[in-house]
Amino acid sequence: GLAALSLLGAAHRLRLPPLVRWLVGRQMAHAGGFQGRTNKLVDSCYSFWQGGAFPLVQSLLQSRGELAPGGAIYNAPALLDYL
């Protein structure tokens, strides 16, 4: 979905605010990784795929002027520590 629409130049079709809210809400502060569902433990597979979505989302937000260059919407150092 996200990557395909980005590659096709059709990212404007995304409902970006709900996607960002969901992605950000999946990163767990105590571990730094991402969970797949509410009340589940962090998981390396979810951390890989959801962590990989952030560069695409941040690029889209920056192109729309909704995020400053170099701005971040997730805790990358915590994710790297987890992985």
C-alpha positions in Angstrom: 0.0 0.0 0.0 2.2 2.8 1.3 5.3 2.0 -0.8 3.3 1.2 -3.9 1.3 4.5 -3.8 4.6 6.4 -3.1 6.3 4.8 -6.1 3.3 5.4 -8.3 3.1 9.1 -7.3 -0.4 8.5 -5.9 0.4 9.1 -2.2 -2.2 11.8 -2.2 -4.8 9.0 -2.0 -3.5 8.0 1.5 -5.4 9.0 4.6 -2.1 10.1 6.2 -3.2 11.4 9.6 -4.8 8.1 10.7 -1.9 6.1 9.3 0.6 8.3 11.2 -1.4 8.1 14.4 -1.6 4.3 14.2 2.1 3.9 13.3 3.3 6.2 16.1 1.0 4.5 18.6 2.6 1.1 17.9 6.1 2.1 19.1 6.5 1.0 22.7 8.5 3.4 24.9 9.9 0.7 27.3 11.4 -1.4 24.5 11.7 0.9 21.5 10.3 -1.6 19.1 6.9 -1.9 17.5 3.9 -4.0 18.4 1.5 -5.3 15.8 -1.7 -4.9 17.9 -2.7 -3.2 21.1 -1.8 -5.1 24.3 0.8 -7.3 22.5 4.6 -7.3 23.0 7.0 -5.7 20.6 8.1 -8.0 17.8 11.1 -7.7 15.5 9.1 -8.4 12.4 6.6 -5.6 13.1 9.5 -3.4 14.1 11.2 -4.0 10.8 8.1 -3.3 8.6 6.6 -0.5 10.6 10.0 1.1 11.2 10.5 1.0 7.4 7.3 2.9 6.8 8.5 6.0 8.6 11.0 7.2 6.1 8.3 7.1 3.4 5.7 8.8 5.7 8.2 11.5 6.8 9.1 12.2 3.2 5.5 12.6 2.3 4.9 14.9 5.3 7.9 17.0 4.4 6.8 17.3 0.8 3.4 18.6 2.1 5.1 21.1 4.4 3.7 19.3 7.4 7.1 18.2 8.9 10.3 20.2 9.0 13.4 18.8 7.1 15.2 16.5 9.5 12.1 16.3 11.7 11.1 12.9 13.2 7.8 11.4 14.2 9.2 8.3 15.9 12.1 7.5 18.2 14.7 6.1 15.8 17.5 5.6 18.4 15.1 3.5 20.6 14.2 1.4 17.5 17.8 0.8 16.7 18.6 -0.2 20.3 15.7 -2.7 20.1 16.7 -4.2 16.8 
